[in-house]
Amino acid sequence: MIETERLYLRNWREGDAETFERHTNTRGVMRWLGGVKSPEIIHEVVNKRLAGWQEELGFTFWAVERREDGELLGFCGLKLADDPGSPVEGMTDTAPSMAWGSEPSF
């Protein structure tokens, strides 16, 4: 969808929910997104909500994949602020703690 020198910003695909859960569903990352979620909720969000927004609204978060090794690093994009208790509004991004401290991706 969008390519930079180091990243692909792409639509979500089969298998991304498992990787997303493993890398980003941690207290450190999810503290700004309503807290750690159950595996079932993560799968529903990735496989239904994000795909549904793309279909219904024409936009969603994109999966952020490192070009070098194909690792799913997180997401970025536009979001409707619809999660109770979440302070996230407008544009946002997140990355797993393994990517924190590295030089900016974009």
MDAnalysis code that builds the backbone (N, CA, C; Angstrom):
import MDAnalysis as mda
import numpy as np

u = mda.Universe.empty(318, n_residues=106, atom_resindex=np.repeat(np.arange(106), 3), trajectory=True)
u.add_TopologyAttr("name", ["N", "CA", "C"] * 106)
u.add_TopologyAttr("resid", np.arange(1, 107))
u.add_TopologyAttr("resname", ["MET", "ILE", "GLU", "THR", "GLU", "ARG", "LEU", "TYR", "LEU", "ARG", "ASN", "TRP", "ARG", "GLU", "GLY", "ASP", "ALA", "GLU", "THR", "PHE", "GLU", "ARG", "HIS", "THR", "ASN", "THR", "ARG", "GLY", "VAL", "MET", "ARG", "TRP", "LEU", "GLY", "GLY", "VAL", "LYS", "SER", "PRO", "GLU", "ILE", "ILE", "HIS", "GLU", "VAL", "VAL", "ASN", "LYS", "ARG", "LEU", "ALA", "GLY", "TRP", "GLN", "GLU", "GLU", "LEU", "GLY", "PHE", "THR", "PHE", "TRP", "ALA", "VAL", "GLU", "ARG", "ARG", "GLU", "ASP", "GLY", "GLU", "LEU", "LEU", "GLY", "PHE", "CYS", "GLY", "LEU", "LYS", "LEU", "ALA", "ASP", "ASP", "PRO", "GLY", "SER", "PRO", "VAL", "GLU", "GLY", "MET", "THR", "ASP", "THR", "ALA", "PRO", "SER", "MET", "ALA", "TRP", "GLY", "SER", "GLU", "PRO", "SER", "PHE"])
u.atoms.positions = np.array([
    [0.825, -1.182, 0.000],
    [0.000, 0.000, 0.000],
    [0.878, 1.258, 0.000],
    [1.682, 1.467, 1.046],
    [2.644, 2.575, 1.106],
    [3.994, 1.974, 1.461],
    [5.033, 2.405, 0.780],
    [6.378, 1.907, 1.054],
    [7.291, 3.067, 1.398],
    [8.147, 2.854, 2.393],
    [9.233, 3.778, 2.666],
    [10.519, 2.975, 2.488],
    [11.643, 3.596, 2.740],
    [12.915, 2.896, 2.618],
    [12.981, 1.692, 3.553],
    [12.348, 1.805, 4.720],
    [12.443, 0.735, 5.722],
    [11.146, 0.011, 6.034],
    [9.998, 0.561, 5.623],
    [8.722, 0.010, 6.067],
    [7.736, -0.177, 4.924],
    [6.792, -1.099, 5.171],
    [5.564, -1.206, 4.387],
    [4.421, -0.829, 5.315],
    [3.537, 0.034, 4.868],
    [2.269, 0.296, 5.534],
    [1.238, -0.402, 4.679],
    [0.564, -1.385, 5.251],
    [-0.292, -2.242, 4.426],
    [-1.572, -2.595, 5.166],
    [-2.514, -3.147, 4.417],
    [-3.731, -3.660, 5.024],
    [-3.409, -4.893, 5.864],
    [-4.279, -5.182, 6.785],
    [-4.110, -6.355, 7.641],
    [-4.396, -7.611, 6.842],
    [-3.722, -8.700, 7.208],
    [-3.942, -9.968, 6.517],
    [-3.980, -11.114, 7.529],
    [-4.361, -12.259, 7.028],
    [-4.461, -13.471, 7.843],
    [-3.151, -13.695, 8.613],
    [-3.254, -13.977, 9.893],
    [-2.077, -14.245, 10.718],
    [-1.549, -13.027, 11.462],
    [-1.970, -11.825, 11.070],
    [-1.478, -10.626, 11.746],
    [-1.963, -10.520, 13.188],
    [-3.146, -11.027, 13.480],
    [-3.676, -10.921, 14.847],
    [-2.755, -11.623, 15.843],
    [-2.244, -12.794, 15.476],
    [-1.356, -13.533, 16.374],
    [-0.063, -12.771, 16.624],
    [0.518, -12.226, 15.569],
    [1.757, -11.459, 15.714],
    [1.502, -10.177, 16.491],
    [0.418, -9.491, 16.190],
    [0.057, -8.273, 16.898],
    [-0.098, -8.554, 18.393],
    [-0.797, -9.615, 18.716],
    [-0.996, -9.971, 20.128],
    [0.339, -10.251, 20.811],
    [1.176, -11.004, 20.182],
    [2.462, -11.393, 20.766],
    [3.365, -10.190, 21.032],
    [3.424, -9.257, 20.088],
    [4.366, -8.150, 20.190],
    [3.811, -6.892, 20.850],
    [2.535, -6.613, 20.680],
    [2.033, -5.321, 21.144],
    [0.999, -5.395, 22.254],
    [0.460, -6.544, 22.557],
    [-0.559, -6.655, 23.598],
    [0.119, -6.801, 24.966],
    [0.893, -5.776, 25.320],
    [1.616, -5.750, 26.592],
    [1.170, -4.521, 27.377],
    [1.423, -4.522, 28.680],
    [1.030, -3.380, 29.512],
    [1.689, -2.093, 29.029],
    [2.968, -2.162, 28.682],
    [3.671, -0.963, 28.250],
    [3.094, -0.341, 26.994],
    [2.758, -1.165, 26.023],
    [2.217, -0.665, 24.759],
    [0.743, -0.304, 24.900],
    [-0.034, -1.166, 25.521],
    [-1.486, -1.009, 25.550],
    [-2.005, -0.078, 26.647],
    [-1.119, 0.470, 27.455],
    [-1.597, 1.342, 28.537],
    [-2.344, 2.550, 27.996],
    [-2.045, 2.974, 26.782],
    [-2.726, 4.116, 26.174],
    [-3.926, 3.694, 25.329],
    [-4.135, 2.401, 25.204],
    [-5.199, 1.891, 24.326],
    [-6.231, 1.077, 25.092],
    [-6.407, 1.389, 26.358],
    [-7.438, 0.713, 27.140],
    [-6.957, -0.518, 27.874],
    [-5.668, -0.804, 27.863],
    [-5.117, -1.934, 28.605],
    [-4.987, -3.197, 27.768],
    [-4.294, -4.172, 28.344],
    [-4.079, -5.469, 27.694],
    [-5.437, -6.125, 27.433],
    [-5.586, -6.704, 26.275],
    [-6.843, -7.343, 25.853],
    [-6.680, -8.857, 25.797],
    [-7.793, -9.559, 25.878],
    [-7.775, -11.018, 25.743],
    [-7.459, -11.371, 24.286],
    [-6.924, -12.577, 24.051],
    [-6.658, -12.991, 22.659],
    [-7.896, -12.898, 21.774],
    [-9.053, -13.218, 22.332],
    [-10.286, -13.162, 21.544],
    [-10.588, -11.737, 21.090],
    [-10.395, -10.779, 21.977],
    [-10.659, -9.382, 21.617],
    [-9.657, -8.902, 20.577],
    [-8.379, -9.254, 20.746],
    [-7.367, -8.853, 19.760],
    [-7.731, -9.393, 18.384],
    [-8.123, -10.654, 18.307],
    [-8.493, -11.250, 17.020],
    [-9.716, -10.562, 16.431],
    [-10.686, -10.234, 17.267],
    [-11.877, -9.544, 16.773],
    [-11.515, -8.154, 16.254],
    [-10.676, -7.426, 16.987],
    [-10.280, -6.082, 16.566],
    [-9.562, -6.128, 15.224],
    [-8.569, -6.994, 15.107],
    [-7.783, -7.053, 13.869],
    [-8.606, -7.602, 12.714],
    [-9.298, -8.708, 12.940],
    [-9.972, -9.399, 11.842],
    [-11.335, -8.829, 11.483],
    [-12.003, -8.153, 12.419],
    [-13.347, -7.653, 12.127],
    [-13.419, -6.138, 12.155],
    [-12.979, -5.520, 13.250],
    [-13.141, -4.078, 13.372],
    [-12.293, -3.336, 12.343],
    [-11.002, -3.648, 12.271],
    [-10.141, -2.910, 11.344],
    [-10.533, -3.160, 9.896],
    [-10.823, -4.408, 9.564],
    [-11.281, -4.727, 8.203],
    [-12.637, -4.069, 7.937],
    [-13.485, -4.038, 8.948],
    [-14.801, -3.409, 8.808],
    [-14.706, -1.915, 8.567],
    [-13.798, -1.255, 9.294],
    [-13.612, 0.186, 9.067],
    [-13.130, 0.442, 7.655],
    [-12.200, -0.377, 7.180],
    [-11.703, -0.195, 5.822],
    [-12.847, -0.314, 4.822],
    [-13.676, -1.314, 5.029],
    [-14.808, -1.554, 4.130],
    [-15.852, -0.441, 4.242],
    [-16.215, -0.086, 5.467],
    [-17.298, 0.871, 5.702],
    [-16.876, 2.330, 5.511],
    [-15.697, 2.694, 6.038],
    [-15.287, 4.087, 6.073],
    [-14.238, 4.446, 5.012],
    [-13.563, 3.427, 4.478],
    [-12.519, 3.680, 3.501],
    [-11.169, 3.983, 4.116],
    [-11.059, 3.843, 5.435],
    [-9.777, 4.027, 6.111],
    [-9.753, 3.194, 7.381],
    [-8.568, 2.964, 7.866],
    [-8.361, 2.225, 9.099],
    [-6.902, 2.396, 9.501],
    [-6.465, 1.660, 10.493],
    [-5.037, 1.596, 10.783],
    [-4.387, 0.708, 9.727],
    [-3.180, 1.028, 9.370],
    [-2.396, 0.132, 8.528],
    [-1.460, -0.666, 9.414],
    [-1.198, -1.886, 9.032],
    [-0.155, -2.676, 9.683],
    [1.185, -2.104, 9.222],
    [2.136, -1.985, 10.155],
    [3.473, -1.484, 9.833],
    [4.430, -2.667, 9.855],
    [5.000, -2.958, 8.712],
    [5.878, -4.120, 8.549],
    [7.287, -3.648, 8.173],
    [8.281, -4.191, 8.853],
    [9.674, -3.864, 8.520],
    [10.050, -4.582, 7.232],
    [10.527, -3.835, 6.255],
    [10.886, -4.409, 4.946],
    [12.015, -5.429, 5.052],
    [12.982, -5.158, 5.910],
    [14.175, -5.989, 6.024],
    [13.853, -7.454, 6.298],
    [12.890, -7.692, 7.202],
    [12.612, -9.076, 7.594],
    [11.127, -9.428, 7.628],
    [10.252, -8.500, 7.233],
    [8.823, -8.772, 7.205],
    [8.155, -8.789, 8.563],
    [8.853, -8.343, 9.602],
    [8.303, -8.351, 10.964],
    [7.217, -7.289, 11.103],
    [6.077, -7.677, 11.671],
    [5.004, -6.739, 11.974],
    [5.409, -5.948, 13.208],
    [5.567, -4.636, 13.065],
    [6.051, -3.796, 14.156],
    [4.957, -3.081, 14.918],
    [3.797, -2.944, 14.341],
    [2.723, -2.220, 14.999],
    [1.744, -1.718, 13.971],
    [1.174, -0.540, 14.253],
    [0.206, 0.025, 13.325],
    [0.262, 1.542, 13.383],
    [-0.298, 2.160, 12.369],
    [-0.438, 3.613, 12.349],
    [-1.623, 3.939, 11.465],
    [-2.156, 5.131, 11.616],
    [-3.246, 5.533, 10.757],
    [-4.299, 6.332, 11.473],
    [-5.508, 6.294, 10.957],
    [-6.625, 7.044, 11.493],
    [-7.541, 6.137, 12.291],
    [-8.111, 6.690, 13.353],
    [-8.998, 5.905, 14.199],
    [-10.125, 6.779, 14.700],
    [-11.317, 6.215, 14.706],
    [-12.418, 6.843, 15.408],
    [-12.234, 6.554, 16.888],
    [-12.370, 7.542, 17.741],
    [-12.203, 7.350, 19.187],
    [-13.474, 6.710, 19.743],
    [-13.561, 5.386, 19.679],
    [-14.780, 4.687, 20.076],
    [-14.580, 3.696, 21.209],
    [-13.380, 3.617, 21.785],
    [-13.141, 2.709, 22.902],
    [-13.377, 3.445, 24.211],
    [-14.329, 2.978, 25.048],
    [-14.563, 3.649, 26.323],
    [-13.282, 3.715, 27.148],
    [-12.979, 4.887, 27.657],
    [-11.815, 5.054, 28.512],
    [-10.512, 5.275, 27.794],
    [-10.485, 5.159, 26.486],
    [-9.243, 5.349, 25.739],
    [-9.063, 6.819, 25.416],
    [-7.866, 7.377, 25.699],
    [-7.620, 8.782, 25.369],
    [-7.197, 8.998, 23.919],
    [-7.157, 7.929, 23.121],
    [-6.682, 8.030, 21.745],
    [-7.740, 8.678, 20.871],
    [-7.334, 9.702, 20.117],
    [-8.211, 10.348, 19.156],
    [-7.391, 10.704, 17.926],
    [-8.012, 10.697, 16.773],
    [-7.350, 11.140, 15.557],
    [-6.278, 10.178, 15.078],
    [-5.163, 10.744, 14.619],
    [-4.070, 9.917, 14.108],
    [-3.290, 9.319, 15.266],
    [-2.823, 8.111, 15.074],
    [-2.060, 7.456, 16.129],
    [-1.151, 6.403, 15.529],
    [-0.255, 5.913, 16.346],
    [0.574, 4.784, 15.963],
    [0.999, 4.068, 17.230],
    [1.438, 2.862, 17.093],
    [1.999, 2.121, 18.211],
    [3.022, 1.150, 17.676],
    [3.943, 0.786, 18.528],
    [4.977, -0.175, 18.160],
    [5.295, -1.014, 19.384],
    [5.689, -2.270, 19.187],
    [6.043, -3.113, 20.321],
    [7.302, -2.585, 21.003],
    [7.455, -2.947, 22.256],
    [8.594, -2.447, 23.017],
    [9.922, -2.827, 22.373],
    [9.977, -3.916, 21.595],
    [11.224, -4.307, 20.941],
    [11.689, -3.257, 19.943],
    [10.770, -2.395, 19.473],
    [11.129, -1.372, 18.499],
    [11.361, -0.014, 19.155],
    [11.108, 0.106, 20.446],
    [11.304, 1.386, 21.123],
    [12.780, 1.733, 21.153],
    [13.071, 3.012, 21.027],
    [14.452, 3.468, 21.102],
    [15.198, 3.410, 19.781],
    [14.581, 2.807, 18.773],
    [15.238, 2.797, 17.456],
    [14.948, 4.123, 16.773],
    [15.694, 4.422, 15.732],
    [15.493, 5.693, 15.061],
    [14.100, 5.741, 14.463],
    [13.556, 6.940, 14.249],
    [12.206, 7.067, 13.697],
    [12.048, 6.275, 12.410],
    [10.892, 5.704, 12.225],
    [10.639, 4.819, 11.092],
    [10.217, 5.562, 9.835],
    [9.613, 6.701, 9.976],
    [9.019, 7.365, 8.814],
    [9.903, 8.448, 8.273],
])
